[in-house]
Amino acid sequence: MNKFFIVLAHTYLSKLKSKSFLISTAITLLFIFGFMNFDRIITMFDQDQKESSVVLVLDETGQLFEPLKHTVSQINPTVELKDFGGSYSEAETLVIDQEVEGMIELSLGDTGLPEGKYYAMTVVEQILPWQLEQALQQVKEEIVTSGLNLQPEEVASIYAPIQFERVAIAETAKTEMELNQARIFVYILLFIIYFSVLMFGNMIATEIAIEKSSRVMEILISSSSPVQQMFGKIFGIALLGLTQYVLIFLVGVLSLRQRLSTDSFDQELGELIVGQGLPLHLIGYAFLFFILGYFLYATISAMLGSLVSRIEDVNQMVSPMIFLIVAAFLIAMFGLSNPEAKIVTVTSFIPFFAPMIMFLRVGMLSLPLWEVLLGVAILIVTIVLFAWVGARVYRGGVLMYGKSSSLKDFKRALQLSKREK
């Protein structure tokens, strides 16, 4: 057992100190921090730009400028409209010289309603033209409604959104707020499970292939059993992953708490995220299925990695496992909008898909406890089975050298493991 902890500690510390881990962790933490403060970063870069965008207005009607200016000031106060009395060519010259952002021609169409044409150096910018279009649309609506002798209150009632609430009759069913909150957490945690299994599983297979290609494996075998090496690497990489996610979690939580305390943060989004408190049971299930999914695919990765002797063959060997992970992820993404679909229910009990899909169902639905326990039991039994088979394949696989990129090498690895007993 002492040799197992030596392998575990060596795997964990060597990877923890590696440049790839430090750089990837730093980039991830910066991404989390940047994502949580994206609007502030954009504002910081915009501070050096001009405070307002000037747009010239060529109003052929003589009636649309004032209502348009008033409406635009409500949509975006930084947009300044100027009633330009000169010709089109004079306004165009100002746009070309970049003295103004653009110009807009206002006219009345065949129906007597407002029409507009916006001119700028390029049409890459989408926000400003869209805001001008929305403002002109509101001016048009005011003209139409005033022609119908409607009062402002009546106009507001026409465009007011209807009240439409979805209520679940079943006592155990989740409310709409709970579903939306669960959907956010499930979506985020599905990505975490997906990328973790993909990244750390491949890391285990690559680590074993590197040791075999450098003949370090022969030295390791003489000092500890292959089974101890296999599970030492699996637990070592698991500890490495938990270390990385603890750092990510701390940065994410601290950034979220800081944003929730500011007035600039979208309060509706804040209410949706933490309005009813953090779903601790969902976080517990995420941790459970993350661990079970990791050990399932990590065992398979170690087994497959022991069959290859060259790093170039790792991707080819683990590709069937990657296809399973991708398939599970795609079904889970479909299940976010339809968690009661039959394919979601059936695949949640298939061990290769269960870590993501059973977790999805737990988060989105009120499942009976026996279904969750059955899914967990199937996963545990599968992990134990693969651990037993994987240990035997690993014992023989680490002794195999030469080109090995086919699953037919399983038989040869099992035969070699019997000789080692």
QUILIN-V412421 format. One record per helix or strand of 3 or more residues. SS is the DSSP state (helix for helix, strand for strand). FROM is the first residue (numbers start at 1). TO is the last residue. If there is no record, write none. Layout:
BEGIN
SS;FROM;TO
SS;FROM;TO
END
This chain:
BEGIN
helix;2;16
helix;19;36
helix;38;46
strand;53;59
helix;64;75
strand;79;83
helix;88;96
strand;102;108
strand;114;119
helix;127;147
helix;152;159
helix;176;213
helix;216;223
helix;226;260
helix;267;274
helix;280;305
helix;311;337
helix;342;347
helix;351;364
helix;369;397
helix;409;420
END
